[in-house]
Structures are given as C-alpha cells and as structure tokens.
Amino acid sequence: TSASYWNQTANKLLTANGIQRAAIGNFCNIMSEETVAVWFNKRLISELKLENPYDLVKSNKWTVSKLREMAKAATNPSNEQFGITTLDYKIGFGKYVLAANNQQFLTKQSNGTYKYNMSTELCDTLDYIQSWIFDDKSICTVQEQEAQRATFKNGKSLFYVFQVSELNRFTDMKDDFGIVPFPRGDKVSEYRGQIHFSTITCGIPVTVKGDDLYNAGAVLQALAYHSDGLAKKRESELKSRYMRDSESREMFDKYISKCGVLEPDSLAATPRQPEIEAGTTHILGDVCGDSNQSASTLMSRNKMSTMSAILQFNNAISK
C-alpha cells in the first residue's frame, strides 16, 4: 500500500550503522497524505491559457522550471495576483525544491553515518530558489497561514503548495481545483515529494531492557497492526470526499502516494541539534529571506560548527 511505501522510505532514513534508531508507522498518524503536492486553480489555468498540469504530468513534462514559468505568467503584483502560495514559505518551499532536485544538506554514507554536503549542485539549487523568490516575485510572502489559504481559496493564486492532508480545508472553495505531484527537478527522472518536516517518529530509550523491551516492541507492533485499517480509511476519505475529480485521484494513486521522501536534514531535530539546524534549515531561511547573501557564502560560514555537530551525531548513532 502507499502507506507501507511511505513507512519504508522513512524507516530507511532512520536506520544507522545497521540498527533501527527510530521508527515510523501508521500509528504515528502521518501517512502518504503528508507528502507535499500542488493544487491548481482550473479557472485561472483556462483564463491565462496555460497548459493543463494533468497533461504535463502524463507527458512527463511537469518539471520545477515549468512550475516556475507558469507561476511567473500568473503573477500580477499590481493586482495582488500570485503564482504560488504555500503555508511553509519561506523555508518549506525551499525544502520542496531541494527535494525535487534530489539535493540535501546531509547525505547518508554507506556505513549509515552522515556527511555535510557543500557541493556545487546544492549551492546552485539554493541560488535558483533565491532567484525564483526575489526576481520573479511570484510567491505570496504573507506569513499568516489563514491568509495564505485564503489567497488560493479566493482565486488570487494559481497554485497552492502543501501536504495533501490540507484538502479538507478547501471544501468551500468556489473555483474548481485539481491536484498533482510536486514537479520533478529538470535533471531528475522521477517525482520526489517532500514529506512534511513536522514528521512524527517513535523511539524506545536505550535504558529499556529485558522483558520491558520485549513488551514495548509488542505494543508498537499492536499499534501498527490496528492502525493499518485507519490509514486506509483516511486515504479513501481524502480521495472520495475532498478531491474534486477522477484525475486528482489518479494523480494521488500513481504519483503522490509513491513519491514521498524524508530528507536527512530532518534529523537536525532528532534530537534537536541547533548547530545542524544552523547549517541546514537556517541557511535555507537566509537564502529565501535575503537576496544579498549567496548560498556558498552561507555554507562556508557555518561549515565548521555544522561538521562538528554532525560528527557528534555520527558518534552517538554508531554506538
């Protein structure tokens, strides 16, 4: 099922040095519906004479550059009309584009530990995101979440980008809308939708031993077993109640539910590591918030402290 695919993706990330350090399951109530996707306003697509996103997906032409191109075409600052609105502006949107391009701050090595990535490809992608935000001005920069939703709901934004579980908040939207996966990077062959970074995991303290450890495992197994039906029911409800056409349901089944990725820099909060956050999430915030600082400058500034924190993290998970 799509939920089991999602769980396998997340649990692979949470395995280090041959040991499962934490776990994801349906009992976390975070499933394939937490994968980020793209809503589009059908009326605006028609009025602006833009290509149908469904057709772009089916013809394998739905790319990040196409999203940017269409968003820019829909933008009219004088009329407060935007190409994109998203609840996770600024950092979240940057994460989505990085994931789509298969770029991440932390890369997992063959032994299960992590390495800080300062590649040219990563910096180029960060500079691309920065240019998108400041040059195109196609992304709504309002910070308040309800205002972001209202921008799309009231037809003032062509696209809305967020996790699929948001669908139940748009039942009263008058304009019709469809939903497609987040586009693939132009040099990437498959869709990679960021699994939302507020992901819930479950771990057992190392102090739990003997029969208590066995009992804890049995409880987790029971939770996973009994949650499987709930996960499928919730997924069915999303499709039947909140998706407005058969194409959206097809997009969910064929692409969205199977393209979720959880990036390693999410481990900055598992447990919370301020230095790793500074070298990953905070850099993304600075790139998206200040057009005068290049990605390579920000990466270099945080290199030593971030690498030191990653070394400590690697030492901890290797024991």
N, C-alpha and C positions, 0 to 999 in steps of 0.2 A: 504494500500500500504506500501511498505518498507519505503518510506519517512515519512508517518504518524507514523509508528512504531518508527522510529528514533526520530521524534519530541516528541513523548510521553515519550521516555526514557530520553531525555534531560530536558524536562519541569518538569518532576517529581523531578529531582535533584534541579531545580531552585525554587521549592516550599518550603517555610519555614513557620512554625507557621500558617499553613492553608492559606497562602497568596502567590500568584504567584509573585515572586520578579523580574523575568526577563523572557523572552520568546524566543523560537526557532521556526522558521517556514521556509517554503521553500523559502521565500523571502530573507533569510539570504544567500541563495545560497550554503549552506553547508548541504548535504543530506547524504544518506546512502553510497554514494561514498567516504565519508571522513572516513569510517571505515578502520582500518588497516588490510591488508591481506598479503598473502605470495605468491610471484611469484616463480616458479621453472623452471630451465633450463632442458628441456626434454633430450637434448643430454647428459648432464652430468649425469643425473639420469640413463640413459642406460649404459653409459661407466663405471660408478662406480658400476653398478649392484645393485642399491639401490631400495627400494620399491617405487612404484608409489604413490605419495601423494593423487591422486584421490581415489585410492583403500583404502588408510589408512583412509581417511575421511569417506568413505562409510561403512567401517568395524568398525568405532568408535575407531580406534587405532591412530588417529592423535593427539598426545599429545606434550606438551612442551619438555619432555625428548626425544621424538622421533625426534623432530626438532633438538635438541642439538646433538643427536647421529649422525644424517645424516650430519649435518654441520661439525662436527669434522671429519667424514670419508672423506669429500670432501676437507679438508684443507691440503695444502702443502706449508708451508712458504717459502721453498727454491725456489719454482716456482711462488711465489706470487699468489697462488690459495687459495681462501677463501670459507668458508661455507656460510657466510651471509654478505650481505652489506645492509645498511639502511641509509637514509638521516638523521635520528634522533639519530644517535649514538652521545652521549652515553645515555643521559637522556631518550630520546624517547624509545630506545629499552628496558630499564629498566621498563618504564611505561607499555609497551606492555606485558611484562612477569608478572608484578604485576596484571594487569587487567585479564589476562588469568587465574591466580590463585585466583581470587576474593579477592585480598589483596589491601588495600588502606590506606594511612596515615590518612585520615579523614573518620570517619564513621558517618552516619546520625542517629540520635536518634528519638524515637517515636514522640517527640514534634517538630521535624523539625530542631532542632539545631544540632551542630556538636561536635564530641569528637575526641581527638587526640589518635590515635591507636599506642600503643607500644607493641603489642602482640608478643609472641614468633614466631607465624606463619609468621607475617610480616617480622621480623628480619631474620628468616630462609630463606624466599624467597629472601630477599636482599643479603644474603650471597651466595645463589645459583647463583644469577645473577653475583656477583663478581667473583665467581669461574669459571663460564662459560667464562667470558671475559679474565681473566688472566691465567687460567690453560689451557683452550682449544686453545686459540688464533685463534678461528675460525671466528671472526667477523672483518671485514675490518675497520680499525680505521682512515682512511683518513677523514678529516673534510670537505673538499670542496665538495659541493653537486654534481656538474657535474662529478667529479672524481668517486663518489660513484655510480652514474648511469652508468658510462662507465665501471666500474668493472663488473657489471652484464651484461650489453649490449655486452661486448666483451668476454663473456664466462669465466671470471675469478672468478665468484662466483656462487655457486649452487643456493642460494636463494637471493631474494630481498624482503625486508620487508618495506612496506609503505602503504599509503592510496590509495584506488582504483582509485582516480582521476588522479594518475600518469600514467595511462595506455597510454594516448595519447603521452607520451614521448618515447615510445618504438616501434613505428611503423617501424623503420628502423633496428631493431634488427634481425640479420641473424638467430641465433639459435631460434628454436621454444620454446615457453614457455607456461606454464599453470598457473592458479591462484587458490588458495584455501584459506579458512579462516585461521586466526591466530590460532594455535593449542590450545586446551583446556588444563588447568592445569591438572596434573596427578590425583589430588583428586577432580576435578571439573567435573560435569556431562555434561555441555553444553559449547559451544563456547562463548567466551567473547572477542570481538574485540574492542580495544581502539579506540574511536572516537578521531580524532586528536585534540591535546590540543590547537590548534590555532582557536578553535571554535568561531563563531560569535554569540552573543546574542543581544537582543534588550530590552531596558528598558525605562520606562517613568518616568521622575523625579517626586518626591513627591510634587514639587511645582505646578505641573499641576493639576488644579482642575476644577470642574463645567463643563460647555459646552466644554471647551478645552480638558478636559479628555475624554469626550464622542467622540469628533472629532478625537483625537489621536487614540482611540480604533477603530474607523471606518476606519481610514487609514490603520492600521495594519491588520485589517480583509480583506480589499480590496487587500492589498499586498499579503497576504497569499492565497486568492482565485485565483488571477490571476497568481500566481507563481506555482500553483499546476501542470498545464499543462507543464510548462517549466521544472519542476523537473522530470516528467515522460519522457519527450522528451530527456532530458540529460541522464537519466538512460538507455533508449533504445539505444541511440547513443553509450554509453560506451560498451554495450554488442555487438551490431551489427558491430561496426567499429573497436574496439580495442581489443576485446577478440578473441583469435585465434581458439577456438574450442567450441563445444557444452558443454563439461564437465565444462569449466570455467563459462559459462553462467548458468549452473545448480548450480554450487557452489555459484554463486552470489545470485541467486534467493532463494535457500534453506537455505543458511547459512550466507553468508557475509552481506546481506542486512537486516538480522534479528538478528544479534548478537552484534550490536554496543552498547558500554557502555561509558558513560561520567563519569569519576571518580570525587569525591568531591574535591580532592586537586586542581582541575582546578579552584576552587573558589578563590584560592590564588591571582588570577589576576582580581577578580570581586568584588569590585575594587582591584587594586594591593595592596597586603599585604606583604611587604618584610619579616616580621617575619615568616609568614606562609610559604612563599617560602623557607626560610632558613631551616625550619623543614620538608619540603617535597621535593620539586624539587632539592634544593641544596644538600640535603642528598643523593639523588639518583645520582647526578652528582659526589659526592665524592666517593660513593660506586663503581661506574663504572670507576672512574679515579684513584683510589689509593687502591692497594691491602693490604696495611698495616693498614687500619682503618676498624674495624668491624662495622656492622650495628648498633648493640646495643650501642656501644660507641658513634657513631654519633647521635643516637636518644636521648641518655641521655644528651649529650652536649647541644642540642637545646630544651630540654623538656620545661623548664620554660618559655622562651621567646615565644615559639610557642603556648603553652597553654594559655598564657596571651593574645596573639593576637587573638586566636580563641574565647576566652571569649568576647573580644571586638566585634568581628564579630557577635557572637551569640546575644549579647545585641542589636546590630544595627538591625538585621533582626527580632527580637522579638517585636519591637515597632509597 
